[in-house]
């Protein structure tokens, strides 16, 4: 009985970890897209502020 419970617990942990890793990949992809958009769609600096050094 104990080995069956351990196998089921291991399967549950691995399923949860796999789901969490998949969700983290989607979050990482969304952050990458937002980061890349920051390069291609720069926002103007606020009034009275100097221009960003990253504008070329």
Buried (B, 14 or more C-beta within 10 A) or exposed (E): EEEEEEEEEEEEEEEEEEEEEEEEEEEEEEEEEEEEEEEEEEEEEEEEEEEEEEEE
